[in-house]
Amino acid sequence: MAKELKELTKRSENYSQWYNDLVVKADLAEQSAVRGCMVIKPYGYAIWEKMQRELDNMFKATGHVNAYFPLLIPKSFLSREAEHVEGFAKECAVVTHYRLKNAEDGSGVVVDPAARLEEELIIRPTSETIIWNTYKNWIKSYRDLPILCNQWANVFRWEMRTRMFLRTAEFLWQEGHTAHATKEEALAEARKMLDVYADFAERFMAVPVVKGVKTANERFAGALDTFTIEAMMQDGKALQAGTSHFLGQNFAKAFDVKFINKENQLEYVWATSWGVSTRLMGALIMTHSDDNGLVLPPNLAPIQVVIVPIYKNMDQLAEVSAKVDGIVEGLKAKGISVKYDDADNKRPGFKFADYELKGVPVRLAIGARDLENGTVEVMRRDTLEKSVESLDGIVERVADLLKEIQENIYTKARTFRDAHISVADSYEEFKEKIEAGGFVLAHWDGTTETEVRVKEETKATIRCIPLDGSDEPGTCIFTGKPSARRVIFARNY
């Protein structure tokens, strides 16, 4: 394990390589036999499961229900909404045949040319089309609305340059798809779910985010507005952590989904969609972790507390284990996930390094001498600080410490984020600050042409137009034309 830690690239040397190393060495994921796809390993999947569980509870608390829709989408469905197909056409994987057969020369299996599909099927890059084709059968009257469905699923987008969790061809996510009687209801839904995502990111992931709306150039294909939460990683780059889309009536018109309103008139349904993915795993890693490995917020850590016994013989182990049993029961009674690692095939030093690498928030070490003194060694992963605590009341102390760690991790991330937000009033100043990293608040004239030129020259994109509304008009840093307010520029993942 010491070798594993030694081979972990330092953030200051190569942040990108540090991230790649950590994903593999902390047993989160690995590359698969399929190019661009990853295997999420049990420890990594356990973190995703906790994310999924908390988000699912939040969705259901806001009135949403889960459903499941097909993985395969008829090609003609994607053609019905022009912007949508244009946005995803280059990323689609296409199923053309439905059968294989043995090659005549015995070399293996080949595609049976006689088994070509009458219409090709697309592996879903997102599910708006198949879902709105379904909603047409569900919606007849205003009494059928709203529909508040969410789907936990996988999607596939053909990516050539991939990085585990951040950008892979296949990834896991949830996608909410809702139908409403009015524009106002749909807009309120899109904003509500943005708030749910922001609350989850900050309260569970301990990741501070900025809520905003995307520019026309950056919004989801087929949406009228895309709302976003943007997070800052430790290298100063932005990461889009979640999006919520106001789709207007675009998909309802594309699939002819109408309803009889309260005035007995026929009109098109209003729609939203919203989603977060396993990209959140990347955000979690890059926001908090350090050169020693993962740093996990207690609210999402699969193992919140690990207890390692220190012993010289089996009698000492039995004595320690008898005391630990009560501590484990007390922690579990408080809803805290705890592991007692009494495996005899690894030395305590190896275990310490392993759990540090995997980001377990609290480690307790107890030996025979500790039992004599009525003490236990406590180490917190966020600061690597050790302390000697009384065994009496250790359950309450650990419970309090977990809350303290959660708050400290968030405060540290927010302090870093805020320290790397700057203001630029000229293009030269803007280029210098973009090069230095972080979020740069600058005026923009509102045109896609300017947005594209700035990206070409600086590799910085407009991450969002902040929703806080607290800004003054000015002049665009690039063209000098009038600007209504500052927007957030950054380089991004």
C-alpha positions in Angstrom: 0.0 0.0 0.0 2.9 2.3 0.7 4.0 1.7 -2.9 0.4 2.6 -4.1 0.6 5.9 -2.3 4.1 6.6 -3.6 3.0 6.1 -7.1 0.0 8.5 -6.8 1.0 11.5 -8.9 0.9 14.8 -6.9 -1.7 17.3 -7.8 0.9 20.0 -8.2 2.9 18.0 -10.7 0.1 16.8 -13.0 -3.5 17.3 -11.8 -5.0 15.3 -14.7 -2.7 12.3 -14.0 -3.4 12.6 -10.3 -7.1 12.2 -11.0 -6.6 9.2 -13.3 -4.3 7.5 -10.8 -6.7 8.1 -7.9 -9.7 6.6 -9.7 -7.8 3.4 -10.3 -5.8 3.2 -7.0 -8.7 3.9 -4.8 -10.6 1.1 -6.5 -13.4 3.3 -7.9 -13.3 2.2 -11.5 -11.1 0.8 -14.3 -11.0 0.8 -18.1 -13.1 -1.9 -19.8 -12.5 -4.0 -22.9 -14.9 -1.6 -24.7 -13.1 1.6 -25.7 -14.5 4.6 -24.0 -16.5 2.5 -21.4 -15.5 1.9 -17.8 -16.1 -0.8 -15.1 -17.4 0.9 -11.9 -15.9 -1.3 -9.2 -17.8 -2.1 -5.9 -16.3 0.7 -3.8 -17.0 3.3 -6.5 -20.5 1.9 -7.1 -21.2 2.1 -3.4 -20.6 5.8 -3.5 -22.9 6.1 -6.5 -25.5 4.1 -4.7 -25.5 6.5 -1.8 -25.8 9.4 -4.2 -28.7 7.6 -6.0 -30.5 6.9 -2.7 -30.3 10.5 -1.4 -31.4 12.0 -4.8 -34.2 9.5 -5.2 -35.5 10.4 -1.8 -35.4 14.1 -2.7 -37.2 13.4 -6.0 -39.9 11.5 -4.3 -40.3 14.2 -1.6 -41.1 16.6 -4.5 -43.8 14.4 -5.9 -41.9 12.5 -8.6 -42.2 8.7 -9.4 -39.8 6.4 -11.1 -40.5 4.6 -14.4 -38.4 2.9 -17.0 -38.4 3.4 -20.8 -36.7 1.4 -23.6 -32.9 1.5 -24.3 -33.5 1.4 -28.1 -35.1 4.3 -29.9 -36.4 4.2 -33.5 -34.3 6.4 -35.7 -37.3 8.2 -37.0 -38.1 9.5 -33.5 -34.9 11.5 -33.4 -35.7 13.2 -36.7 -38.9 14.8 -35.4 -37.3 17.5 -33.3 -34.7 19.3 -35.6 -32.5 20.9 -32.9 -32.5 17.7 -30.9 -31.3 15.4 -33.7 -28.7 18.0 -34.7 -27.3 18.1 -31.2 -27.0 14.3 -30.8 -26.5 13.0 -34.3 -22.7 12.7 -34.1 -22.8 10.8 -30.8 -25.4 8.1 -31.6 -24.6 4.4 -31.7 -26.8 2.6 -34.3 -28.2 -0.9 -34.2 -28.7 -2.1 -37.8 -29.1 -5.9 -37.4 -30.8 -8.3 -35.0 -28.9 -11.6 -35.5 -25.4 -13.1 -35.8 -24.4 -16.4 -37.4 -21.4 -18.6 -37.6 -19.0 -17.7 -40.4 -18.8 -20.3 -43.1 -15.0 -20.6 -42.8 -15.4 -21.3 -39.0 -13.5 -18.2 -38.0 -16.2 -17.1 -35.6 -19.5 -15.2 -35.7 -20.5 -12.6 -38.3 -23.5 -10.3 -38.8 -26.2 -12.1 -40.7 -26.9 -9.8 -43.7 -30.4 -11.2 -44.0 -31.2 -9.9 -40.5 -31.1 -6.2 -41.3 -33.7 -4.1 -39.4 -36.4 -2.4 -41.4 -35.7 0.7 -39.3 -32.4 1.3 -37.5 -32.5 1.7 -33.7 -30.5 4.2 -31.7 -29.0 3.3 -28.3 -30.5 6.2 -26.2 -28.2 9.2 -25.9 -31.1 10.7 -23.9 -34.8 9.7 -23.7 -36.9 12.8 -24.6 -38.1 11.2 -27.9 -39.2 7.8 -26.7 -40.8 9.2 -23.6 -42.8 11.9 -25.4 -44.0 9.3 -27.9 -45.2 7.4 -24.9 -46.8 10.4 -23.2 -49.0 10.9 -26.2 -50.9 7.8 -25.0 -51.0 8.9 -21.4 -52.3 12.5 -21.9 -55.8 13.4 -23.1 -57.0 16.0 -20.6 -55.7 18.5 -18.0 -56.8 16.0 -15.4 -53.9 13.7 -16.7 -51.4 16.5 -15.8 -48.8 17.0 -14.5 -46.8 13.8 -15.2 -43.7 13.8 -13.0 -41.6 10.8 -14.0 -37.9 10.0 -13.4 -35.8 7.3 -14.9 -32.6 5.7 -13.5 -30.8 4.3 -16.5 -27.7 4.2 -18.6 -27.2 6.1 -21.8 -24.6 6.0 -24.6 -22.9 8.9 -26.4 -20.1 8.0 -28.7 -17.1 9.8 -27.1 -13.6 9.6 -28.6 -11.7 11.3 -25.8 -12.8 9.9 -22.5 -11.9 10.1 -18.9 -13.5 7.9 -16.2 -16.6 9.3 -14.6 -16.1 12.7 -16.3 -16.7 11.7 -19.9 -17.4 8.1 -21.0 -19.3 6.7 -23.9 -21.7 4.8 -21.6 -22.6 6.4 -18.2 -25.2 6.0 -15.5 -27.6 8.8 -14.7 -31.1 9.8 -13.9 -33.3 11.7 -16.3 -36.5 13.4 -15.2 -39.2 14.0 -17.8 -42.3 16.0 -16.8 -45.4 17.2 -18.6 -47.5 20.3 -17.5 -50.6 22.2 -18.5 -49.0 25.6 -18.5 -45.7 27.3 -19.3 -45.5 28.7 -15.7 -45.8 25.3 -14.2 -43.1 23.9 -16.4 -40.7 26.8 -15.7 -41.4 26.4 -12.0 -40.6 22.7 -12.3 -37.3 23.3 -14.1 -36.2 25.8 -11.4 -37.4 23.6 -8.6 -35.2 20.7 -9.8 -32.2 23.0 -10.2 -32.7 23.9 -6.6 -32.9 20.2 -5.7 -29.6 19.5 -7.4 -27.9 22.5 -5.8 -29.1 21.4 -2.4 -27.8 17.8 -3.0 -24.4 19.1 -4.2 -23.9 21.3 -1.2 -25.6 19.3 1.6 -24.4 15.8 0.6 -21.4 16.2 -1.7 -20.1 19.3 0.2 -19.5 20.9 -3.3 -20.4 24.6 -3.5 -22.2 25.5 -6.8 -23.3 28.5 -8.8 -26.8 28.3 -10.1 -27.3 29.9 -13.6 -28.8 29.7 -17.0 -26.9 28.6 -20.1 -26.4 30.7 -23.2 -28.2 29.8 -26.4 -24.9 28.3 -27.7 -24.5 26.1 -24.6 -28.1 25.0 -23.9 -29.5 21.5 -24.3 -30.5 20.5 -27.9 -34.2 21.2 -28.2 -34.6 23.3 -25.0 -35.7 26.9 -24.7 -33.7 27.3 -21.5 -31.1 25.2 -19.7 -30.5 25.9 -16.1 -27.2 24.6 -14.6 -25.2 24.2 -11.4 -21.5 24.9 -12.0 -18.8 23.7 -9.6 -15.1 24.6 -9.4 -12.4 21.9 -9.2 -9.1 22.3 -7.4 -7.3 23.1 -10.7 -9.6 26.1 -11.2 -11.6 24.5 -14.0 -15.4 24.4 -14.0 -17.5 21.3 -14.1 -21.2 21.3 -15.1 -22.6 19.2 -12.2 -26.3 19.1 -13.2 -28.8 20.6 -15.6 -32.5 21.2 -15.8 -34.2 22.1 -19.1 -37.3 24.0 -19.9 -38.4 22.4 -23.2 -41.4 24.6 -23.9 -43.8 22.8 -26.3 -41.1 21.6 -28.7 -41.4 17.9 -27.9 -45.1 18.0 -27.5 -45.4 19.5 -31.0 -42.9 17.0 -32.4 -44.9 14.0 -31.1 -48.3 15.7 -31.3 -49.0 15.5 -27.5 -52.1 17.6 -26.9 -54.6 17.9 -24.1 -58.1 19.4 -23.4 -57.6 22.3 -21.0 -60.1 23.6 -18.4 -61.6 25.9 -21.1 -62.3 22.8 -23.2 -59.7 23.9 -25.8 -57.0 21.7 -27.3 -53.4 22.7 -26.7 -49.9 21.3 -26.6 -48.3 20.1 -23.4 -45.4 22.0 -21.7 -42.3 20.0 -20.8 -39.1 19.8 -18.8 -36.3 17.3 -18.5 -33.4 17.3 -16.0 -30.5 15.0 -15.1 -27.3 14.3 -13.2 -24.9 11.5 -13.9 -21.9 9.6 -12.6 -20.0 12.7 -13.6 -20.9 13.7 -10.0 -18.3 11.1 -8.9 -15.7 13.1 -10.8 -16.8 16.3 -9.1 -16.6 14.6 -5.7 -13.0 13.4 -6.3 -11.6 16.6 -7.8 -13.2 19.0 -5.3 -12.0 17.4 -2.1 -9.3 14.8 -2.5 -5.6 15.3 -1.8 -2.1 13.8 -2.5 -2.9 11.0 0.0 -6.0 9.8 -1.8 -9.7 10.3 -1.6 -11.4 12.7 0.8 -15.1 11.7 1.1 -17.8 13.7 2.8 -19.3 11.6 5.5 -22.8 12.0 4.0 -21.7 9.9 1.0 -18.9 7.7 2.3 -19.7 4.0 2.0 -17.7 3.4 5.2 -18.0 6.4 7.5 -15.9 4.9 10.4 -13.3 2.1 10.3 -12.0 0.5 13.5 -8.6 -1.2 13.3 -7.5 -3.4 16.3 -3.8 -3.4 17.4 -2.8 -6.6 19.0 0.2 -9.0 19.5 -1.7 -12.2 20.1 -5.2 -13.7 19.8 -6.0 -13.0 23.5 -5.4 -9.3 23.0 -7.5 -9.4 19.8 -10.4 -11.1 21.7 -10.2 -8.4 24.4 -10.2 -5.6 21.9 -13.0 -7.2 19.9 -15.2 -7.5 23.0 -15.0 -3.7 23.5 -15.3 -2.9 19.9 -18.6 -4.8 19.6 -20.3 -2.3 21.8 -18.9 0.7 19.9 -20.0 -0.8 16.5 -23.5 -1.4 17.9 -23.7 2.2 19.2 -22.6 3.7 15.9 -25.0 1.6 13.9 -27.8 2.6 16.2 -27.1 6.2 15.1 -27.3 5.2 11.4 -23.5 5.4 11.0 -21.8 2.9 8.7 -18.9 1.3 10.4 -16.4 -1.5 9.5 -14.4 -3.4 12.1 -11.3 -4.7 10.2 -9.9 -7.5 12.2 -8.5 -9.4 9.2 -5.2 -11.0 10.1 -3.7 -11.1 6.6 -2.8 -7.3 6.6 -0.7 -5.3 9.0 -2.3 -2.2 10.7 0.0 0.1 8.8 -1.3 -1.3 5.5 -4.9 -0.9 6.7 -4.2 2.7 7.8 -2.8 3.6 4.4 -5.6 1.8 2.5 -8.5 3.5 4.3 -6.7 6.8 4.0 -6.4 6.3 0.2 -10.1 5.4 0.1 -11.2 8.4 2.0 -12.9 6.9 5.0 -13.7 9.9 7.1 -12.9 8.6 10.6 -10.4 5.9 11.7 -10.3 4.4 15.2 -7.3 2.4 16.4 -7.6 0.4 19.6 -5.0 -1.8 21.3 -4.5 -3.5 24.6 -2.8 -0.5 26.1 -5.7 1.7 25.0 -8.1 -0.6 26.8 -6.0 -0.2 30.0 -6.0 3.6 29.7 -9.7 3.7 28.6 -8.7 5.6 25.4 -8.8 5.2 21.6 -6.8 6.9 18.8 -9.0 8.9 16.4 -7.9 10.1 13.0 -10.0 12.4 10.8 -9.3 12.0 7.1 -10.1 15.6 6.1 -7.2 17.1 8.1 -5.2 13.9 8.9 -5.2 15.1 12.5 -4.9 12.4 15.3 -6.2 12.7 18.8 -6.6 10.4 21.8 -10.1 10.3 23.1 -11.8 8.6 26.0 -13.6 5.4 25.2 -16.5 6.6 27.4 -18.7 8.6 25.0 -16.7 7.7 21.9 -19.9 7.0 20.0 -21.3 10.5 20.6 -17.8 12.0 19.8 -17.6 10.2 16.5 -21.1 11.2 15.5 -20.3 14.9 16.3 -17.0 14.5 14.4 -18.7 13.3 11.3 -20.9 16.4 11.2 -17.8 18.5 11.8 -15.9 16.9 9.0 -18.9 17.3 6.6 -19.1 21.0 7.4 -15.3 21.5 7.3 -15.0 19.9 3.8 -17.7 22.2 2.5 -16.2 25.3 4.1 -12.8 24.4 2.7 -14.2 23.9 -0.8 -16.3 27.1 -0.7 -13.3 29.2 0.6 -11.2 27.9 -2.3 -14.0 28.5 -4.8 -14.6 32.1 -3.6 -10.8 32.9 -3.6 -10.7 31.9 -7.2 -13.5 34.1 -8.5 -12.3 37.3 -10.1 -13.6 40.2 -12.1 -12.2 41.4 -15.5 -13.0 44.7 -17.2 -10.8 44.4 -20.2 -9.9 41.7 -22.6 -6.2 41.7 -21.7 -7.1 41.4 -18.0 -9.6 38.7 -18.9 -7.0 36.6 -20.7 -4.6 36.9 -17.8 -7.2 35.8 -15.3 -8.4 32.9 -17.4 -4.9 31.7 -17.7 -4.5 31.8 -13.9 -7.7 29.6 -13.6 -10.9 30.0 -11.7 -14.2 31.7 -12.5 -13.9 35.1 -14.2 -16.9 37.5 -14.1 -16.9 39.6 -17.2 -19.4 41.5 -19.4 -20.5 39.9 -22.7 -22.6 41.5 -25.5 -25.0 38.6 -25.6 -24.0 37.3 -29.1 -23.0 33.8 -30.0 -20.4 35.2 -32.4 -18.5 36.9 -29.5 -18.9 33.8 -27.3 -17.4 31.6 -30.0 -14.5 34.0 -30.7 -13.6 34.2 -27.0 -13.6 30.4 -26.8 -11.4 30.0 -29.9 -8.9 32.5 -28.5 -8.8 31.6 -24.8 -10.4 28.1 -24.5 -12.8 29.7 -22.0 -16.6 29.2 -22.3 -19.5 31.0 -20.7 -20.4 28.6 -17.9 -23.6 30.4 -17.0 -25.5 33.6 -16.6 -25.8 33.6 -12.8 -29.3 33.6 -11.4 -28.6 35.8 -8.4 -29.4 38.9 -10.4 -26.9 41.1 -8.6 -25.0 42.9 -11.2 -24.8 46.1 -13.1 -24.8 46.9 -16.9 -21.5 47.5 -18.6 -19.6 47.0 -21.8 -18.5 43.7 -23.4 -14.8 42.9 -22.8 -14.4 41.7 -26.4 -16.5 44.1 -28.6 -17.1 47.0 -26.3 -20.9 46.8 -27.0 -23.5 47.2 -24.3 -23.8 44.3 -21.8 -26.7 43.8 -19.4 -24.7 42.0 -16.7 -21.6 39.9 -16.1 -21.5 36.2 -16.9 -19.1 33.5 -15.6 -16.3 32.4 -17.9 -14.0 29.5 -17.2 -12.1 26.7 -18.8 -14.0 23.5 -18.1 -14.2 19.7 -18.1 
